[in-house]
């Protein structure tokens, strides 16, 4: 699946490689000690793909899943680095999805005040989203990504061959970020996604590169999320709240499912504010519902969700902050909404039926 025709993205301080695992080779020559962070899934399905490079490394294994994205797991990573005699000239390779990338990069950035790390994202979600922008962190106090920092890796290596290891549900989760990028910045890409007959017919190597390009163009103009970069939060204020509330329950959902729900609710918020019309809202919700179905929110108290949103790190002056669409392919940041409008959007989502 790796496409040789897609140009690498040369950034100021690192490169995003689309030419796969072989591009890791030149970086390895710089280091005496290399560590590879994996979970049980990437150890089994992804780590063997590094064998073709024939290099010495020490694996560090952590539990899979968002529940492990904690300071306690970071302590385990740091202990493994110390036990492996890692120093400031060592390299940590983060081989996995968003949890591995976020937490591994955070751990590397703190260890001895910072060692080099390379991101090898293995899920669609991490390839199109977490691989760009240098956001690193962990969950704390039941809030996603509430402790962290900005720091770019030495390199990002994207290889679509890893997508073969994923269940379809994980592919759909990552696809939510592709949809988001199109809705906030590329109407033509949105139309192309909608016109593809089947989810399975999408050209993943080119979609990944295009989506990464959209996110990079936004991040480049606002690296520390002071303004325009907040566009990337579309769907996340409500989505993160739902994801966080459901995480400790038996009804936990994937990040992309939560963002998909959030994009519908926040598009309805935009409609209430007169930023988009009914036709735009219907087009967005129909496509997302056809792709994801609905998340059951009937057992979740709206006030609980709103209380979680009130702790969102994007808020200012105790007001819940949203990125809202102004059109398909365009958005605007720093919109506030009161409890009534948010409740209306959640109620609207609950009433929706999936298109036949």
N, C-alpha and C positions, 0 to 999 in steps of 0.2 A: 504493500500500500504506500510505501514511502515514495514521494514524488521528487525526482531530481530536477524538475524544471522550475521549482519554486525557489526564488532567490532568498537567501538568508537576510535577516533584518539586522543591519549593522547599527548599533546604538552607540552613544557616546562612551559608555564604560563597559559594555558587554555586548555579546552577539546572541540573537535568537536564531538557532539553527533549525532548518526544516529538512536537513539532509540526513537525519537519523543518527543512530548510535555511533557509526564510524567517526563522526565529528568530535566525539569525546576523546579520541586517541591523543591528539596533540597536547591537550591540557594535562593529561596524566603524567607526561614527562617532567613536569615541573615539581613533582611532590615525591618525598620519600615515604610518607604515610598517607594512605587513602582509606577513608571509612565510607561505607554505603549504608544509608538508613533505609530500612524496609519494614513492612508489616508482614503478617503471615500470607497475605494474598500476593503482594509483589515479590516476596521471597520465592514463592512457588512459580508464578506465571511470568514475571518480568526479569528477575535477576539472571536467569539463564541466558538471556539475550546479550548480557554484557560479556559473556564468556569468550566471544569471538575476539575481544581485544586483548585477552590473555595478560591481565595485570594483577598485581597483588593488592588485596584490600582486606579490611576487617569489617564484617557485617555488624550492624547494630539493629536489633529487631525490637519493634514495639507493637502493641496491640493495634488492630485496625479499627477505624471508625472515629467519629466525632467525639465520642465519650472519652477517648484517650487524649484529647487535645488539651492537656492540662500542665500546670507547673510540675506536678509529680512525675509525669512522663519526661518532661525536660530534664529533671534531676537524674532520671535513669540514663538519658542520652549523655549528659555531662559526665556521669560516673563511667560510662563505657568509654568515652573519649579519654578520660584520665587513666583508666585501667589499660587502655591501648597505647599509652605513652604519646598521645597526641600533643603537639605543641602548636605554636602560632603559624608554623609553616606547613601544617597538615591541610588536607582537603576533605570536606564532607560532601558526598553525593547524595542528594535526596531523591530516591527512586520511588515514586508513588503519586497519589492524588493530592488534592488540596490540603488535607490534614498533614501529610508528610512534608509537603513543600512549605506550608506556613510555619509549622512547628520546627521542622529541621532547619529552616533558614533562621528562625528566631534563636534556636539553640546555638547555631554556629556563630551568629552575630554577638551573642553574649559570652561565649566560651573564650576565656583569656582576652576579653574585649574585642573578639572578632577573628574568626578564621575564614578562609575562602570556602565557598560552597557552590555547587552546580545543581541546578534544578533539572531533573528529568521527569516531567509530568507524564503519568501513565493513564490518566483518564481524560475523556473529552473535556470535562469541566475544568480540570487543571490546565489542560493545554490551551484552551481559549480564554481562560480567565486568570487563574492564580499564577500563570507563568509570566504575566506582564505586570509591571508596575512597582515591584519591590515591596509590596505589603507583606509583612510577616507578623505572626502572633499566635496567641493561644486564647482559649475560652477561660473566663474567670467569673465566679459569682453568678453562674447560669447565664452569662451574656457572651454571645459569640464574638470572638476576636477583640475582646475588650482590653487585652494587654498585648502590646506589640510595638513595632517600629517600622520605619522605611529603610530598606537596604537592598541594593541590587546584587544579584548573584554574579559569579564569574562568567557564567554562561547559562543559557537555557537550551536544552536539546529536545526537540519535539520529533517523535517518530510515530507515525500513525499505525505502525505494526502493533503497538500496544493496545490499540482499540479492539483488536481481535480477541483479547483476553476478557473483554467486558461483557456482562449481561446487557440485554437491551434496555433494562430499566436504568442502568447507569449511563448508557449513551443518551437516553432521553433527558436525564438529569443535566448532563453537560450541554445539551442542545438548548436549554433555556437561556443560557448566557449568549449563545449565537443569536437567538431571537431578540434578546435584549439589545445587543449591539446594533442590530438592524433597526429596531424601533427607535432608538435614540439618535441614530446618526446616518442611516443609509436606507432610504425608502426603496431604492432599486433592489438592494439585497433582500429586503422584506418581500417584495413582489416575486423575486426569484425563488425564495424559500416556499412561498405559498403556492407557486405554480408547479413545484416538483411533485410528481404524482404520488410518491411514497417516501416516507422517512428513510427507508432502506436504499433509495436511489440517489441519495445526496452524495456529492463528490467531496468526501471528507478532507483529503489533503488540501484542496483549494479553499474549502469553507473554513478550515482551521486557520490557514494563512491569512485569509481575508478578514476574519474576525479578530485575529491578533493585531492586524494592521489598524483596524478601527480603534481598538483599545489603546494601542500605542500612540496614535495621533492625539487622543484625548489626554493620556497620561503625560505626554511630552510637553503639553502646554500648561500643565498644572501638576507637577510631580508630587506635591505634598497635600493635595486635596483641599485647597483653599477656595476653589471656585468651580471651574468647568469640569474637573474630574468627578465632581459629585453627580454628574450625569450617569455615571456607572452605578449609582445607587438605585436607579429605577427598579421598582419591584421589590427592593430589599428591605425597606422600612417595615412594611406589613409582612413580607415574606420571612424575614429573620425572626419576627415576633412569633409567628405561627411555628416556625421550625424549632425555636427555643422552647416553647411551651410543650410541644409534642415530643421533644427529644427524650425525656426520661420516662415516657409512657410506651405502652405496647403499640401505639399508633404513630410512632416516629416516621417521618418522611424524609426523602432525600432533599438536599439543598435546592436542586433544580425544580423539583415539584413545588417547593415553597416559593421560589422566585416566580414561577409560572402563575401561581395563585396571586402573588403580590402584584404582578403586572396587570392582571385583570382588575383587582381592587383599586390600584392606583390610577389606572386608566379611567375607572368610574369616578374617582376623585377629580381627575382632570375634567371630566364631563360636567360634574357638578359645579366646577369653577368656570365653566365656559371656555376651556382651553381646547378641547376637542369636541367633535359632534357625535351624535348617536351612531352614525354610519361607521366612523372610525372605531368607536368602542365595540360595536358589534363585530367588525372585521377581526379585531384583535382577540376578543373573547372566543369567537367561534373557532379560530385557528388553534388557540391554546387549548381549548376544551377538547377539540378533535385529537390533539396530540397527547394530552395528559389526562383527560378526564377530570374529575373533581376530587378535591380533598374534603373529607367529611368534617365540617366545623360545628356540627350540631351540639356536640358535648362540651364545647369550649366557650367559656364566658367571655363576652366581648370586652368587659372591663378588665379582665385578666390580660388580654392581648394589648389593650391600650396602655395598661400599666407597664407592660414590657417595652412598648414603643417609647414610653417616656424616659427610659434609661438608654435609649439609642445614643451612641457617641456622636452622631451627626447633629443632634439637637442643639439649639442655641436659645438662651433666655427662657428656658423651661417650656419651649414650644416644640412640638413634634415637627421635624423637618422632612420634606419630601422632594424628590425629583419627579416632575410631572411632564408628560408629553404635551407639546403644543401642536403637534401634527405627527403623522406617521413618518418617521425619519428625523424627527427633531424634538428636543426637550429643553426644559428650563429648570434651574436649580433653586433651592432655598424657598420653596413654597411651604407655608404652614397651613395646617388644617385643624379645626377644632374637633372635639369629641363627637359631636353630632354628625359631621361629614364623614368621619372615619367609620362610625357605627353604621351609617347609611351604606357605605361601600361594602362592609362586611356582610350586612343583611342582604344586599344585592347579590353578592357572590353565593350566599346560601340558597337563594331562590333560583339560581340558574339551573337549567337542564342541559345536559350534553347533547350536541347536535347529532342527529341520526346519520 
